Amino acid sequence: MSDRATGDAGRHSTPPTEDLAGIHFVAVIDGRRLYFEAFLSQARFRVTMAHVWAGKAEALGSVIKLDTDKPGLRVCAPLEIEWAALNAAEIVTEAVKVWDSITRHREG
């Protein structure tokens, strides 16, 4: 059964690990598996995209300014700009949810 069929709008994420240094999480957005790596000292996540058929991951960009009211996606993959623009809000929302979880964990 697909994520969309379960009402999950085509995405889900795994919870962060207890080790906060370099937290990694995965989100499936618009059918693509994205890997996020935290840089807590920089309030950003590096985002890579899996290419399962090629057995590799490629940099997509970063979600930056997670400690502000205006986080944003910066794309470094020229061939993915259109897809990223269409899915930027969902990518940023996923990153913000995890960032909020991490910072609550660090404060508590």
Phi, psi and omega in degrees: 000134181283162176300323180295323180292334180272003179082016182265016177054027174079014180213155172202162177225156175267147181292152179293155177283167179290335177281108188282345180285118177068038180306138176239141170214163184239140172225140174256116183234126180050041177080003180247138179273120179249139176251132180245135177234126184279143168235084190299326180289346182246001181051051179209161172241132170278138183241126173239157183240131180284138169242085188303318182297334180260352180068034181211168174240146182237143178298134173257320180155214181218147167263118187246170177057040180292344179265017180234178176281351185229063175293157181209163178260129174246120186260133179246000182257101185306324182282352182249006184301314182296312179299315180297320179297319179293333185246008185303315182300318180291321178296313180295317179302315179298316180296318180296318179301314181290320178302314179300319178297318180294313184290327175296320180297318181291325182282330185269000000 
